[in-house]
């Protein structure tokens, strides 16, 4: 057992003691590590050979073909961005003081990507402003179609106050319900 350790120590000492051998062994190890990387780099940079050129015949050149008329590109579908609000649960005060709640969720549609990104970026201040506006309204808020239109235009106005130069024009109610006493 001791002999093997001595032989191993002797081999390492011989290897480390002779600087020429150590340099050769280190160089071989580096070559073995870098050779596959170099091979991969060289083979991936090759380009495909150019396509073969058509054979030229001795016949006179044919009359040039008339290029087909370019048809207009197909119309692009309108890109619409839809911003969906989180659901609101707004307490309302009834005429007799009974608690009532407005459940509301709306969407804003726009074709302008900058308006959409601004709505997303300012979603918290917009949510706070809409909540504040709705909390001041009476429970008869959505009692008829005329009041629904008025509420829609008011919410558009509240949201547009928080937006930059581009404004929204459409707001759709996805869910609205007044519950309670």
N, C-alpha and C positions, 0 to 999 in steps of 0.2 A: 504494500500500500504506500509506504513511504517512497518507494522507488518511483512509482508513477507520478507522485507529486513532485519529486525532485526532477524527473524527466520533463514534466510539464513546465516547471519553473525554469528549467534549463533551456527549453525550447523558446519560451517567452523572453528570457534574458538574452538568448542568442539573437532572437529576432529584433528586440529593442536595442540591443548593444550594437548591432551592425546597421548603421544609418543607411547604407546603400539598399539593403534588403527591405528595411522599413519603408523607404521611399518607393520601391518597386511594388510592394504589397499595397500601400496606400494609393498609388496611382492606378493599380489594377482594380481596386475596390471602387474608386471614383469613376473609372471608365465603365465598369459594370452597372453602376447606378445611372449614369448619364446617357449611355448608349440607347436604351429604349426610348427615353424622352426625345433625344435627337432624331431617332427614326420616325417617331410619330409626328414631330414637327415638320420634317421634310416630306413625308408622304401626304400630309393634309394640305399642303400649300400647292400641290400640283393642280394645274387647270386641265379641263377636258380639252382634247384636241379639237381644232376647228373643224366644222362640218366640211365634207368634201364639196368641191366646187362642181357645178353641173358641167357635164361634158359639152363642148361646143362642137356643133356639126358644121359641115361645109355648105349647108343649105342657106339660101338668103334669109335674112332676118324677117320674121313674120311681122305683120302690122301690129303696133302696140295695142294691147287689149285696153278697152275702155274700163277704167276703174269704176266699180259699182258706186253709185251715189251714196254718200254717207247719210244714213238715216239719223235723225236727231236722237240723242240718248233718251232712254225711257225716263219718264218723269219720276223724280225721286219722291217717295212717300214723305208726307210732312212729318218731320221729327218733332214729337211733342214730349215735353218733360212734365212729369206729374209729381208735385210735391204733396205728400200726404201728412196731414197734421196728426199728432197723437190725440187720443180721445180726451175730451174735456168733461169734467164733472163740476159744474158751477152751481153753488147754492144760490137760490133766488128767494126773495122775501115775498110772501103772498100778502094779499090785502088784509087778512086777519092775523098775520104773523106766523102762519103755519109754514113749516119748512118745505121747500120744493127744490128740485134739482134739475138742471139742464144737462142732458147728455148730448154732446155735440162732437162731430168729427167732420172735417172738410178736406177738400183737395183743391189745389191751385194748378191749373194747366197753363203752360207757356211754351212758346217755340224758341225762346231766347235762352241759350244755355247759361249766360251770365246771370240772368234773373233766377234761374233754378239754383245755381251754386250760391247766390246771395241768400236765397230763402233757406238753404241748408245751413249756411254759416251763421245766419242770424235767427235760427229757429227758437232759441230760448227767449230773447227779447220780444220776438213776435208773439210767442205763446203767452208771455206775461201781459203784453198790451191787449191781446184779444181777451184773455181771462178778466182783466180789469174792466174792459169795456162791457163784457157780458154780465159781470157781477152787479153792475149798476142798472141793468134792465129789469122790467117787471115780468112776472110769469106769463103775461099775455103776449109775450115776445113773438111767438110763432102761431098766433091764433088764426090768421088768415093769409092768403097769398100775397096781399099787398105788404104786410109786415115782413114776410119772408124776403121779398125783394128789397125792402128797405134795410133789413138786417144784412143781406148780402152786400149791398153797396156800402154800408157802414163798415163792414169788416174789410172790404177791399181798401177803403180809405185808411183804416187803422194800420193795415199791413203796409200800404204804400208810403205812409209816413216814416217807416223804418227802413225803407229801401233807398238805394241810390237813385241814379238818373233814370234807369229803366223801371217801369212800373208793371203791376199785374192788371189784367182786365177781366179775368174769369175766376170765379170761385164757385165751387159746387159743394152742396151739403151732401155728405155721404150718409150721415146718421144724425138725427136730432129727435129728442124726446124730452118732454117735461114730465117729471114724476113727482109724487108726493101729494099731500093733503089737498 
